[in-house]
Amino acid sequence: MSDVELHLPPDVVYVGLARLVVTAAARQSGMDSARVEDLKIAVSEATTNAILAHQRVEVAMPVVLAFGPREGQFQVTIQDTGPGFDPPVDDVDGRDWTKEGGLGVTVIRGLADDVSFVREKGTQVNMTFAVGFEDNGNGRG
Amino acid sequence: MELSLNHRTEGEYTVLDVGGEVDVYTAPKLREKLVELVGNGHHRLIVDMTKVEFLDSTGLGVLVGGLKRVRSHEGTLALVCDQERILKIFRITGLTKVFPIYDSLDEALQSEA
């Protein structure tokens, strides 16, 4: 099945819309509600980072989300065309908590089953979530 | 998407009830509220997140900012949260070690006193 694409203007008002649309698609694919909550937060984090990346360099082009089910998993790709960033190394214990930003990547890594960051003409975040049948053991997925 | 913010006094504490969704779009309103409360001398804060429907790391950052502000006045900032989906991101980010987090407002008021 082809992915659905969502092109969002780089305005933070659309982060809520991204959450709504991606989680609706995930529910439709059979993802259980607890897992949808994880997906919702991860999508919010990655979309926020992408939109802010465009705003920082005043790029008016849309941020592009592509998402859909794939072999028992749900995959989300979020592409921006900002200048990119090096995803921070997770060090929760050694982290300077007085810094307000920079927690988003830690949250994504903590929630997604798999995540990769690709830097080419911007940053592409690829996140994979099991559709979540492992909890109820009905053997699907 | 709405964010509701209401504060009241409980003894020596100021309780800020937060409801709705806290993300990059709404978080500035929460930040402004915390700045206003601390600026008006409310240095012992309890942020009640029982009615929060969504919170991501932007919201966490604002709460960390609030904690820094009250601590600069030797104050405290405790959280009330009983929702696993929200507690989870506090654990992932290590912020459970930074904020006192209580299951209920009563527990927060008793423990913080």
gemmi code that builds the backbone of each chain (N, CA, C; Angstrom):
import gemmi

chains = {
    "A": [
        ("MET", (0.846, -1.200, 0.000), (0.000, 0.000, 0.000), (0.883, 1.253, 0.000)),
        ("SER", (0.513, 2.234, -0.803), (1.310, 3.461, -0.854), (1.136, 4.251, 0.429)),
        ("ASP", (2.168, 5.003, 0.725), (2.062, 5.886, 1.880), (1.133, 7.058, 1.573)),
        ("VAL", (0.566, 7.590, 2.629), (-0.166, 8.854, 2.532), (0.842, 9.961, 2.783)),
        ("GLU", (0.727, 11.049, 2.060), (1.622, 12.186, 2.299), (0.839, 13.382, 2.809)),
        ("LEU", (1.465, 14.081, 3.716), (0.861, 15.288, 4.275), (1.901, 16.402, 4.146)),
        ("HIS", (1.541, 17.454, 3.451), (2.455, 18.589, 3.262), (1.986, 19.730, 4.163)),
        ("LEU", (2.809, 20.076, 5.129), (2.405, 21.087, 6.116), (3.189, 22.375, 5.940)),
        ("PRO", (2.506, 23.511, 5.880), (3.242, 24.781, 5.919), (4.054, 24.850, 7.220)),
        ("PRO", (5.216, 25.498, 7.185), (6.055, 25.525, 8.381), (5.535, 26.482, 9.457)),
        ("ASP", (4.413, 26.120, 10.022), (3.788, 26.923, 11.075), (3.405, 25.950, 12.200)),
        ("VAL", (3.759, 26.304, 13.417), (3.540, 25.372, 14.536), (2.065, 25.059, 14.787)),
        ("VAL", (1.182, 25.866, 14.219), (-0.250, 25.590, 14.397), (-0.619, 24.233, 13.786)),
        ("TYR", (0.195, 23.742, 12.837), (-0.142, 22.496, 12.135), (0.364, 21.234, 12.825)),
        ("VAL", (1.103, 21.383, 13.909), (1.619, 20.185, 14.591), (0.461, 19.326, 15.109)),
        ("GLY", (-0.579, 19.980, 15.602), (-1.751, 19.251, 16.087), (-2.441, 18.488, 14.968)),
        ("LEU", (-2.495, 19.085, 13.787), (-3.108, 18.426, 12.631), (-2.294, 17.187, 12.241)),
        ("ALA", (-0.973, 17.319, 12.281), (-0.108, 16.170, 11.955), (-0.393, 15.017, 12.919)),
        ("ARG", (-0.506, 15.326, 14.195), (-0.803, 14.273, 15.192), (-2.134, 13.592, 14.875)),
        ("LEU", (-3.118, 14.438, 14.576), (-4.479, 13.934, 14.339), (-4.526, 12.995, 13.137)),
        ("VAL", (-3.908, 13.410, 12.041), (-4.002, 12.639, 10.796), (-3.190, 11.342, 10.908)),
        ("VAL", (-1.965, 11.439, 11.423), (-1.122, 10.241, 11.477), (-1.712, 9.214, 12.457)),
        ("THR", (-2.220, 9.686, 13.581), (-2.771, 8.720, 14.536), (-4.072, 8.098, 14.017)),
        ("ALA", (-4.836, 8.866, 13.231), (-6.053, 8.283, 12.639), (-5.670, 7.153, 11.684)),
        ("ALA", (-4.628, 7.376, 10.878), (-4.173, 6.338, 9.940), (-3.653, 5.114, 10.697)),
        ("ALA", (-2.948, 5.366, 11.806), (-2.393, 4.244, 12.581), (-3.517, 3.416, 13.210)),
        ("ARG", (-4.546, 4.098, 13.721), (-5.695, 3.371, 14.291), (-6.358, 2.522, 13.219)),
        ("GLN", (-6.476, 3.103, 12.036), (-7.106, 2.389, 10.925), (-6.296, 1.140, 10.555)),
        ("SER", (-4.969, 1.220, 10.777), (-4.127, 0.068, 10.433), (-4.168, -0.998, 11.525)),
        ("GLY", (-4.860, -0.719, 12.623), (-5.038, -1.713, 13.676), (-4.142, -1.516, 14.884)),
        ("MET", (-3.440, -0.387, 14.962), (-2.548, -0.161, 16.097), (-3.363, -0.011, 17.383)),
        ("ASP", (-2.871, -0.601, 18.473), (-3.637, -0.498, 19.719), (-3.464, 0.888, 20.344)),
        ("SER", (-4.384, 1.212, 21.232), (-4.477, 2.611, 21.673), (-3.250, 3.075, 22.446)),
        ("ALA", (-2.622, 2.200, 23.221), (-1.441, 2.618, 23.989), (-0.299, 2.965, 23.033)),
        ("ARG", (-0.193, 2.172, 21.992), (0.881, 2.409, 21.021), (0.603, 3.673, 20.212)),
        ("VAL", (-0.679, 3.935, 19.952), (-1.043, 5.162, 19.230), (-0.606, 6.391, 20.037)),
        ("GLU", (-0.709, 6.295, 21.361), (-0.274, 7.421, 22.204), (1.220, 7.676, 22.041)),
        ("ASP", (2.010, 6.593, 21.977), (3.460, 6.745, 21.761), (3.730, 7.389, 20.406)),
        ("LEU", (3.041, 6.875, 19.393), (3.198, 7.406, 18.030), (2.847, 8.894, 17.989)),
        ("LYS", (1.762, 9.239, 18.674), (1.298, 10.629, 18.667), (2.386, 11.576, 19.193)),
        ("ILE", (3.031, 11.167, 20.284), (4.074, 12.021, 20.873), (5.282, 12.102, 19.930)),
        ("ALA", (5.683, 10.950, 19.380), (6.861, 10.941, 18.495), (6.621, 11.793, 17.247)),
        ("VAL", (5.419, 11.713, 16.686), (5.083, 12.531, 15.506), (5.122, 14.012, 15.873)),
        ("SER", (4.607, 14.323, 17.039), (4.610, 15.712, 17.498), (6.045, 16.236, 17.612)),
        ("GLU", (6.912, 15.417, 18.197), (8.318, 15.827, 18.378), (8.999, 16.066, 17.028)),
        ("ALA", (8.879, 15.091, 16.129), (9.604, 15.192, 14.861), (9.028, 16.309, 13.985)),
        ("THR", (7.705, 16.481, 14.017), (7.084, 17.547, 13.222), (7.479, 18.919, 13.779)),
        ("THR", (7.496, 19.026, 15.097), (7.923, 20.289, 15.732), (9.342, 20.627, 15.305)),
        ("ASN", (10.254, 19.651, 15.385), (11.649, 19.904, 15.001), (11.742, 20.343, 13.539)),
        ("ALA", (10.974, 19.680, 12.671), (11.037, 19.984, 11.244), (10.525, 21.406, 10.964)),
        ("ILE", (9.392, 21.749, 11.575), (8.810, 23.080, 11.349), (9.740, 24.174, 11.902)),
        ("LEU", (10.292, 23.935, 13.088), (11.200, 24.940, 13.664), (12.466, 25.068, 12.820)),
        ("ALA", (12.912, 23.942, 12.225), (14.101, 23.990, 11.350), (13.825, 24.901, 10.148)),
        ("HIS", (12.611, 24.818, 9.596), (12.262, 25.696, 8.469), (12.151, 27.148, 8.939)),
        ("GLN", (11.565, 27.335, 10.093), (11.383, 28.716, 10.581), (12.720, 29.406, 10.869)),
        ("ARG", (13.675, 28.615, 11.392), (14.975, 29.210, 11.752), (15.673, 29.833, 10.547)),
        ("VAL", (15.511, 29.194, 9.407), (16.191, 29.719, 8.205), (15.184, 30.310, 7.215)),
        ("GLU", (13.965, 30.554, 7.709), (12.919, 31.200, 6.919), (12.653, 30.485, 5.599)),
        ("VAL", (12.584, 29.175, 5.676), (12.200, 28.375, 4.516), (10.677, 28.283, 4.513)),
        ("ALA", (10.055, 28.666, 3.386), (8.589, 28.648, 3.332), (8.045, 27.329, 2.790)),
        ("MET", (8.944, 26.457, 2.332), (8.497, 25.186, 1.756), (7.860, 24.310, 2.836)),
        ("PRO", (6.965, 23.421, 2.388), (6.301, 22.588, 3.399), (7.212, 21.511, 3.989)),
        ("VAL", (6.858, 21.109, 5.178), (7.429, 19.918, 5.806), (6.576, 18.744, 5.306)),
        ("VAL", (7.210, 17.646, 4.960), (6.461, 16.540, 4.356), (6.465, 15.307, 5.264)),
        ("LEU", (5.272, 14.844, 5.592), (5.128, 13.597, 6.351), (4.600, 12.529, 5.397)),
        ("ALA", (5.212, 11.362, 5.431), (4.706, 10.227, 4.657), (4.536, 9.081, 5.641)),
        ("PHE", (3.407, 8.404, 5.568), (3.148, 7.386, 6.593), (2.210, 6.312, 6.074)),
        ("GLY", (2.349, 5.139, 6.647), (1.461, 4.050, 6.271), (1.917, 2.742, 6.882)),
        ("PRO", (1.042, 1.740, 6.819), (1.389, 0.440, 7.372), (2.348, -0.314, 6.445)),
        ("ARG", (3.191, -1.123, 7.058), (4.139, -1.900, 6.274), (4.475, -3.178, 7.034)),
        ("GLU", (3.943, -4.274, 6.570), (4.261, -5.596, 7.124), (4.173, -5.629, 8.651)),
        ("GLY", (3.031, -5.319, 9.141), (2.823, -5.409, 10.576), (3.392, -4.240, 11.363)),
        ("GLN", (3.941, -3.283, 10.635), (4.484, -2.108, 11.307), (3.858, -0.860, 10.705)),
        ("PHE", (4.055, 0.222, 11.395), (3.572, 1.495, 10.875), (4.782, 2.416, 10.766)),
        ("GLN", (4.977, 2.941, 9.571), (6.178, 3.725, 9.338), (5.817, 5.191, 9.090)),
        ("VAL", (6.597, 6.073, 9.664), (6.386, 7.511, 9.462), (7.724, 8.135, 9.073)),
        ("THR", (7.712, 8.898, 8.001), (8.903, 9.638, 7.586), (8.565, 11.117, 7.601)),
        ("ILE", (9.410, 11.898, 8.230), (9.183, 13.341, 8.306), (10.408, 14.032, 7.718)),
        ("GLN", (10.167, 14.774, 6.668), (11.276, 15.366, 5.907), (11.210, 16.882, 5.981)),
        ("ASP", (12.322, 17.475, 6.378), (12.395, 18.936, 6.274), (13.535, 19.299, 5.340)),
        ("THR", (13.579, 20.571, 4.985), (14.661, 21.018, 4.116), (15.489, 22.089, 4.834)),
        ("GLY", (15.475, 22.010, 6.150), (16.260, 22.946, 6.955), (17.731, 22.565, 6.921)),
        ("PRO", (18.564, 23.303, 7.630), (20.004, 23.060, 7.584), (20.440, 21.809, 8.337)),
        ("GLY", (19.511, 21.174, 9.031), (19.849, 19.916, 9.685), (20.493, 20.111, 11.043)),
        ("PHE", (20.571, 19.017, 11.733), (21.183, 19.044, 13.068), (21.745, 17.656, 13.330)),
        ("ASP", (22.710, 17.591, 14.207), (23.231, 16.293, 14.615), (22.402, 15.819, 15.783)),
        ("PRO", (21.683, 14.716, 15.613), (20.880, 14.259, 16.747), (21.760, 14.012, 17.965)),
        ("PRO", (21.389, 14.543, 19.094), (22.234, 14.404, 20.276), (22.327, 12.956, 20.740)),
        ("VAL", (23.434, 12.633, 21.333), (23.605, 11.302, 21.922), (22.794, 11.280, 23.217)),
        ("ASP", (22.064, 10.187, 23.407), (21.258, 10.100, 24.625), (22.135, 9.906, 25.848)),
        ("ASP", (21.958, 10.747, 26.811), (22.677, 10.589, 28.081), (21.770, 11.173, 29.154)),
        ("VAL", (20.732, 10.415, 29.464), (19.700, 10.922, 30.371), (20.292, 11.263, 31.735)),
        ("ASP", (21.159, 10.392, 32.229), (21.701, 10.624, 33.577), (22.655, 11.821, 33.616)),
        ("GLY", (23.417, 11.974, 32.516), (24.414, 13.039, 32.520), (23.911, 14.336, 31.927)),
        ("ARG", (22.621, 14.337, 31.606), (22.068, 15.493, 30.920), (21.987, 16.718, 31.827)),
        ("ASP", (22.242, 17.866, 31.220), (22.052, 19.119, 31.939), (20.573, 19.489, 31.842)),
        ("TRP", (19.822, 19.186, 32.898), (18.370, 19.372, 32.830), (17.967, 20.832, 32.829)),
        ("THR", (18.921, 21.729, 33.121), (18.546, 23.149, 33.124), (18.378, 23.693, 31.710)),
        ("LYS", (18.804, 22.902, 30.710), (18.559, 23.318, 29.323), (17.130, 22.940, 28.948)),
        ("GLU", (16.412, 23.901, 28.382), (14.988, 23.652, 28.124), (14.748, 22.836, 26.856)),
        ("GLY", (15.606, 22.953, 25.879), (15.347, 22.300, 24.598), (16.109, 20.994, 24.456)),
        ("GLY", (15.934, 20.368, 23.295), (16.752, 19.214, 22.961), (16.274, 17.884, 23.493)),
        ("LEU", (15.069, 17.866, 24.066), (14.563, 16.600, 24.606), (13.817, 15.784, 23.562)),
        ("GLY", (13.456, 16.411, 22.452), (12.589, 15.764, 21.469), (13.177, 14.480, 20.897)),
        ("VAL", (14.455, 14.520, 20.551), (15.091, 13.336, 19.958), (15.167, 12.207, 20.989)),
        ("THR", (15.436, 12.555, 22.227), (15.447, 11.546, 23.300), (14.077, 10.877, 23.410)),
        ("VAL", (13.025, 11.686, 23.324), (11.663, 11.142, 23.418), (11.363, 10.228, 22.223)),
        ("ILE", (11.741, 10.677, 21.029), (11.496, 9.851, 19.830), (12.208, 8.506, 19.977)),
        ("ARG", (13.467, 8.555, 20.381), (14.228, 7.305, 20.522), (13.612, 6.396, 21.590)),
        ("GLY", (13.033, 7.021, 22.609), (12.448, 6.229, 23.687), (11.113, 5.599, 23.315)),
        ("LEU", (10.432, 6.167, 22.324), (9.079, 5.704, 22.005), (9.004, 4.831, 20.756)),
        ("ALA", (9.811, 5.141, 19.741), (9.720, 4.394, 18.476), (10.451, 3.054, 18.619)),
        ("ASP", (9.988, 2.064, 17.871), (10.702, 0.784, 17.863), (12.011, 0.911, 17.103)),
        ("ASP", (11.991, 1.756, 16.095), (13.214, 1.973, 15.331), (13.176, 3.407, 14.825)),
        ("VAL", (14.324, 4.064, 14.822), (14.360, 5.432, 14.307), (15.711, 5.660, 13.653)),
        ("SER", (15.686, 6.375, 12.536), (16.947, 6.778, 11.919), (16.830, 8.232, 11.471)),
        ("PHE", (17.968, 8.887, 11.482), (18.026, 10.289, 11.040), (18.942, 10.341, 9.828)),
        ("VAL", (18.423, 10.841, 8.734), (19.216, 10.930, 7.505), (19.340, 12.401, 7.149)),
        ("ARG", (20.578, 12.846, 6.951), (20.759, 14.254, 6.581), (21.165, 14.375, 5.128)),
        ("GLU", (20.246, 14.834, 4.336), (20.494, 15.109, 2.920), (19.514, 16.201, 2.552)),
        ("LYS", (19.984, 17.344, 2.172), (19.085, 18.464, 1.842), (18.043, 18.641, 2.950)),
        ("GLY", (18.481, 18.653, 4.179), (17.566, 18.729, 5.310), (17.696, 17.466, 6.149)),
        ("THR", (16.724, 17.280, 7.018), (16.762, 16.097, 7.880), (15.545, 15.239, 7.604)),
        ("GLN", (15.780, 13.945, 7.469), (14.677, 13.009, 7.326), (14.684, 12.113, 8.566)),
        ("VAL", (13.566, 12.080, 9.237), (13.412, 11.213, 10.406), (12.522, 10.044, 10.003)),
        ("ASN", (13.036, 8.843, 10.127), (12.261, 7.636, 9.800), (11.945, 6.905, 11.097)),
        ("MET", (10.671, 6.745, 11.378), (10.271, 6.085, 12.628), (9.401, 4.877, 12.300)),
        ("THR", (9.644, 3.801, 13.024), (8.833, 2.601, 12.836), (8.221, 2.205, 14.175)),
        ("PHE", (6.944, 1.873, 14.114), (6.218, 1.412, 15.301), (5.575, 0.073, 14.982)),
        ("ALA", (5.803, -0.908, 15.836), (5.052, -2.150, 15.675), (3.577, -1.807, 15.836)),
        ("VAL", (2.741, -2.492, 15.088), (1.321, -2.157, 15.188), (0.784, -2.574, 16.562)),
        ("GLY", (1.564, -3.357, 17.295), (1.292, -3.482, 18.729), (0.509, -4.677, 19.157)),
        ("PHE", (0.600, -5.760, 18.387), (-0.152, -6.941, 18.798), (0.595, -7.794, 19.807)),
        ("GLU", (1.853, -7.419, 20.057), (2.626, -8.255, 20.980), (2.033, -8.273, 22.382)),
        ("ASP", (1.301, -7.204, 22.729), (0.771, -7.118, 24.088), (-0.395, -8.076, 24.329)),
        ("ASN", (-1.214, -8.292, 23.286), (-2.367, -9.151, 23.534), (-2.184, -10.550, 22.942)),
        ("GLY", (-1.036, -10.757, 22.295), (-0.646, -12.098, 21.891), (-1.591, -12.786, 20.936)),
        ("ASN", (-2.240, -12.020, 20.064), (-3.152, -12.695, 19.142), (-2.464, -13.103, 17.836)),
        ("GLY", (-1.155, -12.904, 17.784), (-0.370, -13.465, 16.703), (-0.352, -12.680, 15.412)),
        ("ARG", (-1.050, -11.552, 15.361), (-1.010, -10.744, 14.142), (0.241, -9.893, 14.130)),
        ("GLY", (0.612, -9.421, 12.974), (1.706, -8.472, 12.882), (3.046, -9.123, 12.694)),
    ],
    "B": [
        ("MET", (-7.573, 22.891, 19.200), (-6.677, 22.542, 20.298), (-6.697, 23.666, 21.342)),
        ("GLU", (-7.076, 23.317, 22.532), (-7.195, 24.337, 23.563), (-6.300, 24.001, 24.746)),
        ("LEU", (-5.825, 25.039, 25.375), (-5.065, 24.868, 26.608), (-5.791, 25.680, 27.662)),
        ("SER", (-6.112, 25.050, 28.788), (-6.744, 25.821, 29.859), (-5.779, 25.947, 31.021)),
        ("LEU", (-5.753, 27.139, 31.600), (-4.838, 27.428, 32.709), (-5.610, 28.192, 33.779)),
        ("ASN", (-5.699, 27.606, 34.963), (-6.380, 28.293, 36.065), (-5.570, 28.080, 37.328)),
        ("HIS", (-5.378, 29.162, 38.063), (-4.618, 28.985, 39.308), (-5.432, 29.405, 40.523)),
        ("ARG", (-5.074, 28.809, 41.632), (-5.749, 29.120, 42.890), (-4.765, 28.867, 44.034)),
        ("THR", (-5.114, 29.342, 45.207), (-4.229, 29.167, 46.350), (-4.736, 28.041, 47.237)),
        ("GLU", (-3.832, 27.184, 47.638), (-4.150, 26.110, 48.600), (-3.130, 26.249, 49.720)),
        ("GLY", (-3.519, 26.925, 50.817), (-2.565, 27.165, 51.894), (-1.417, 28.009, 51.379)),
        ("GLU", (-0.197, 27.508, 51.565), (0.957, 28.297, 51.113), (1.342, 27.967, 49.674)),
        ("TYR", (0.540, 27.125, 49.041), (0.846, 26.723, 47.665), (-0.060, 27.396, 46.654)),
        ("THR", (0.486, 27.589, 45.468), (-0.323, 28.025, 44.337), (-0.460, 26.820, 43.417)),
        ("VAL", (-1.691, 26.446, 43.158), (-1.957, 25.297, 42.302), (-2.357, 25.813, 40.922)),
        ("LEU", (-1.620, 25.372, 39.914), (-1.954, 25.731, 38.534), (-2.557, 24.500, 37.866)),
        ("ASP", (-3.841, 24.605, 37.544), (-4.515, 23.516, 36.831), (-4.287, 23.699, 35.343)),
        ("VAL", (-3.694, 22.696, 34.729), (-3.446, 22.745, 33.287), (-4.348, 21.705, 32.633)),
        ("GLY", (-5.044, 22.105, 31.574), (-5.896, 21.165, 30.855), (-5.712, 21.301, 29.357)),
        ("GLY", (-5.968, 20.226, 28.650), (-5.884, 20.273, 27.185), (-4.542, 19.799, 26.667)),
        ("GLU", (-4.115, 20.389, 25.563), (-2.910, 19.923, 24.888), (-1.772, 20.930, 25.045)),
        ("VAL", (-0.614, 20.421, 25.464), (0.569, 21.278, 25.601), (1.573, 20.854, 24.539)),
        ("ASP", (1.710, 21.668, 23.511), (2.704, 21.390, 22.476), (3.359, 22.705, 22.075)),
        ("VAL", (4.091, 22.680, 20.969), (4.855, 23.867, 20.575), (3.940, 25.064, 20.304)),
        ("TYR", (2.684, 24.796, 19.930), (1.750, 25.886, 19.626), (1.188, 26.511, 20.902)),
        ("THR", (0.881, 25.676, 21.879), (0.227, 26.190, 23.093), (1.202, 26.463, 24.243)),
        ("ALA", (2.394, 25.850, 24.194), (3.328, 25.961, 25.325), (3.681, 27.403, 25.698)),
        ("PRO", (3.775, 28.337, 24.721), (4.088, 29.717, 25.125), (3.097, 30.278, 26.146)),
        ("LYS", (1.819, 29.851, 26.063), (0.826, 30.349, 27.033), (1.145, 29.811, 28.432)),
        ("LEU", (1.572, 28.550, 28.493), (1.950, 27.978, 29.791), (3.200, 28.683, 30.333)),
        ("ARG", (4.155, 28.932, 29.425), (5.383, 29.626, 29.866), (5.036, 31.003, 30.422)),
        ("GLU", (4.174, 31.742, 29.701), (3.777, 33.085, 30.154), (3.108, 33.027, 31.521)),
        ("LYS", (2.274, 32.009, 31.713), (1.559, 31.881, 32.987), (2.544, 31.631, 34.123)),
        ("LEU", (3.508, 30.741, 33.889), (4.485, 30.440, 34.940), (5.343, 31.673, 35.247)),
        ("VAL", (5.737, 32.383, 34.190), (6.537, 33.605, 34.394), (5.735, 34.609, 35.210)),
        ("GLU", (4.446, 34.748, 34.858), (3.578, 35.703, 35.558), (3.425, 35.305, 37.035)),
        ("LEU", (3.178, 34.019, 37.285), (2.975, 33.582, 38.674), (4.234, 33.820, 39.502)),
        ("VAL", (5.378, 33.413, 38.966), (6.629, 33.577, 39.726), (6.924, 35.068, 39.920)),
        ("GLY", (6.663, 35.839, 38.861), (6.877, 37.286, 38.946), (5.991, 37.941, 39.995)),
        ("ASN", (4.818, 37.338, 40.233), (3.902, 37.883, 41.237), (4.109, 37.273, 42.618)),
        ("GLY", (5.230, 36.583, 42.773), (5.592, 36.094, 44.106), (5.089, 34.702, 44.450)),
        ("HIS", (4.545, 33.993, 43.464), (4.106, 32.611, 43.725), (5.307, 31.684, 43.511)),
        ("HIS", (5.988, 31.352, 44.578), (7.228, 30.579, 44.446), (7.089, 29.132, 44.890)),
        ("ARG", (5.915, 28.779, 45.381), (5.689, 27.370, 45.758), (4.523, 26.882, 44.905)),
        ("LEU", (4.902, 26.265, 43.798), (3.908, 25.917, 42.788), (3.651, 24.416, 42.747)),
        ("ILE", (2.391, 24.089, 42.524), (2.013, 22.720, 42.188), (1.281, 22.800, 40.851)),
        ("VAL", (1.838, 22.156, 39.849), (1.192, 22.142, 38.532), (0.402, 20.840, 38.436)),
        ("ASP", (-0.924, 21.005, 38.397), (-1.814, 19.833, 38.353), (-2.118, 19.509, 36.883)),
        ("MET", (-1.575, 18.378, 36.437), (-1.708, 18.004, 35.026), (-2.744, 16.902, 34.807)),
        ("THR", (-3.623, 16.735, 35.804), (-4.630, 15.678, 35.715), (-5.483, 15.805, 34.448)),
        ("LYS", (-5.726, 17.036, 34.014), (-6.610, 17.229, 32.852), (-5.838, 17.478, 31.554)),
        ("VAL", (-4.534, 17.215, 31.590), (-3.750, 17.373, 30.362), (-4.025, 16.178, 29.447)),
        ("GLU", (-4.378, 16.479, 28.210), (-4.683, 15.407, 27.250), (-3.484, 15.037, 26.404)),
        ("PHE", (-2.551, 15.984, 26.281), (-1.363, 15.705, 25.480), (-0.235, 16.602, 25.971)),
        ("LEU", (0.976, 16.014, 26.054), (2.148, 16.801, 26.433), (3.352, 16.213, 25.722)),
        ("ASP", (4.137, 17.066, 25.075), (5.373, 16.572, 24.474), (6.564, 17.323, 25.076)),
        ("SER", (7.731, 17.176, 24.449), (8.935, 17.712, 25.083), (8.950, 19.234, 25.133)),
        ("THR", (8.182, 19.892, 24.273), (8.102, 21.349, 24.390), (7.485, 21.716, 25.737)),
        ("GLY", (6.455, 20.978, 26.129), (5.826, 21.196, 27.432), (6.777, 20.863, 28.574)),
        ("LEU", (7.536, 19.787, 28.398), (8.529, 19.436, 29.428), (9.517, 20.586, 29.611)),
        ("GLY", (9.950, 21.148, 28.478), (10.912, 22.248, 28.536), (10.364, 23.445, 29.294)),
        ("VAL", (9.084, 23.724, 29.093), (8.467, 24.856, 29.790), (8.406, 24.582, 31.299)),
        ("LEU", (8.092, 23.350, 31.667), (8.051, 23.002, 33.096), (9.453, 23.110, 33.706)),
        ("VAL", (10.473, 22.671, 32.960), (11.857, 22.812, 33.443), (12.179, 24.298, 33.635)),
        ("GLY", (11.735, 25.124, 32.686), (11.943, 26.566, 32.817), (11.265, 27.119, 34.065)),
        ("GLY", (10.057, 26.629, 34.341), (9.329, 27.050, 35.546), (10.070, 26.639, 36.811)),
        ("LEU", (10.608, 25.428, 36.790), (11.362, 24.946, 37.952), (12.585, 25.830, 38.208)),
        ("LYS", (13.284, 26.173, 37.124), (14.457, 27.048, 37.276), (14.058, 28.385, 37.885)),
        ("ARG", (12.917, 28.891, 37.429), (12.472, 30.205, 37.927), (12.154, 30.155, 39.417)),
        ("VAL", (11.393, 29.133, 39.839), (11.044, 29.102, 41.269), (12.286, 28.819, 42.120)),
        ("ARG", (13.187, 28.001, 41.599), (14.398, 27.701, 42.383), (15.275, 28.928, 42.560)),
        ("SER", (15.226, 29.843, 41.592), (16.018, 31.070, 41.740), (15.455, 31.934, 42.862)),
        ("HIS", (14.237, 31.605, 43.311), (13.630, 32.297, 44.466), (13.524, 31.347, 45.655)),
        ("GLU", (14.338, 30.279, 45.610), (14.304, 29.237, 46.645), (12.917, 28.642, 46.799)),
        ("GLY", (12.205, 28.562, 45.687), (10.867, 27.990, 45.702), (10.861, 26.538, 45.251)),
        ("THR", (9.647, 26.003, 45.054), (9.509, 24.605, 44.641), (8.464, 24.512, 43.534)),
        ("LEU", (8.603, 23.472, 42.745), (7.581, 23.204, 41.722), (7.352, 21.692, 41.691)),
        ("ALA", (6.173, 21.288, 42.102), (5.817, 19.871, 42.089), (4.741, 19.648, 41.032)),
        ("LEU", (4.630, 18.415, 40.587), (3.660, 18.079, 39.554), (2.666, 17.058, 40.075)),
        ("VAL", (1.430, 17.158, 39.600), (0.438, 16.112, 39.859), (0.115, 15.474, 38.510)),
        ("CYS", (0.361, 14.184, 38.421), (0.102, 13.489, 37.167), (-0.137, 12.013, 37.453)),
        ("ASP", (-1.264, 11.507, 36.992), (-1.562, 10.089, 37.210), (-1.749, 9.353, 35.882)),
        ("GLN", (-1.335, 9.986, 34.796), (-1.547, 9.360, 33.488), (-0.251, 8.737, 32.974)),
        ("GLU", (-0.300, 7.459, 32.751), (0.887, 6.726, 32.333), (1.492, 7.292, 31.050)),
        ("ARG", (0.654, 7.681, 30.082), (1.191, 8.159, 28.798), (2.015, 9.428, 28.973)),
        ("ILE", (1.704, 10.202, 30.016), (2.474, 11.422, 30.260), (3.683, 11.121, 31.145)),
        ("LEU", (3.471, 10.279, 32.155), (4.591, 9.905, 33.033), (5.722, 9.259, 32.226)),
        ("LYS", (5.323, 8.546, 31.176), (6.309, 7.836, 30.356), (7.378, 8.781, 29.795)),
        ("ILE", (6.964, 9.960, 29.328), (7.984, 10.837, 28.740), (8.822, 11.535, 29.815)),
        ("PHE", (8.292, 11.642, 31.031), (9.126, 12.123, 32.130), (10.208, 11.086, 32.440)),
        ("ARG", (9.831, 9.815, 32.383), (10.824, 8.752, 32.639), (11.865, 8.683, 31.533)),
        ("ILE", (11.404, 8.735, 30.278), (12.327, 8.626, 29.136), (13.385, 9.722, 29.190)),
        ("THR", (12.972, 10.909, 29.599), (13.885, 12.048, 29.600), (14.638, 12.206, 30.921)),
        ("GLY", (14.369, 11.343, 31.878), (15.061, 11.427, 33.163), (14.506, 12.503, 34.079)),
        ("LEU", (13.402, 13.128, 33.689), (12.886, 14.246, 34.486), (12.124, 13.794, 35.733)),
        ("THR", (11.903, 12.496, 35.870), (11.304, 12.004, 37.119), (12.257, 12.238, 38.286)),
        ("LYS", (13.554, 12.411, 37.951), (14.536, 12.671, 39.024), (14.622, 14.152, 39.349)),
        ("VAL", (14.000, 14.957, 38.518), (14.134, 16.406, 38.663), (12.890, 17.010, 39.335)),
        ("PHE", (11.717, 16.482, 38.978), (10.467, 16.993, 39.549), (9.906, 16.014, 40.579)),
        ("PRO", (9.414, 16.516, 41.702), (8.561, 15.664, 42.534), (7.230, 15.479, 41.792)),
        ("ILE", (6.830, 14.235, 41.584), (5.589, 13.966, 40.853), (4.657, 13.146, 41.741)),
        ("TYR", (3.439, 13.618, 41.901), (2.471, 12.961, 42.782), (1.254, 12.495, 41.987)),
        ("ASP", (0.597, 11.456, 42.530), (-0.587, 10.898, 41.869), (-1.817, 11.783, 42.016)),
        ("SER", (-1.858, 12.531, 43.118), (-3.043, 13.357, 43.365), (-2.624, 14.673, 44.018)),
        ("LEU", (-3.519, 15.639, 43.918), (-3.237, 16.943, 44.526), (-3.129, 16.807, 46.042)),
        ("ASP", (-3.991, 15.995, 46.642), (-3.930, 15.800, 48.099), (-2.563, 15.297, 48.521)),
        ("GLU", (-2.078, 14.308, 47.763), (-0.768, 13.748, 48.088), (0.326, 14.810, 47.949)),
        ("ALA", (0.209, 15.620, 46.911), (1.199, 16.677, 46.697), (1.176, 17.678, 47.850)),
        ("LEU", (-0.028, 18.070, 48.260), (-0.145, 19.071, 49.329), (0.399, 18.526, 50.646)),
        ("GLN", (0.144, 17.242, 50.894), (0.644, 16.646, 52.148), (2.159, 16.460, 52.116)),
        ("SER", (2.668, 15.976, 50.971), (4.088, 15.650, 50.896), (4.964, 16.882, 50.819)),
        ("GLU", (4.443, 17.914, 50.166), (5.251, 19.116, 49.979), (5.258, 19.987, 51.235)),
        ("ALA", (4.285, 19.771, 52.091), (4.160, 20.643, 53.269), (5.326, 20.441, 54.237)),
    ],
}
model = gemmi.Model(1)
for chain_id, residues in chains.items():
    chain = gemmi.Chain(chain_id)
    for i, (resn, *xyz) in enumerate(residues, 1):
        res = gemmi.Residue()
        res.name, res.seqid = resn, gemmi.SeqId(i, " ")
        for name, pos in zip(("N", "CA", "C"), xyz):
            atom = gemmi.Atom()
            atom.name, atom.element = name, gemmi.Element(name[0])
            atom.pos, atom.b_iso = gemmi.Position(*pos), 0.0
            res.add_atom(atom)
        chain.add_residue(res)
    model.add_chain(chain)
structure = gemmi.Structure()
structure.add_model(model)
structure.setup_entities()
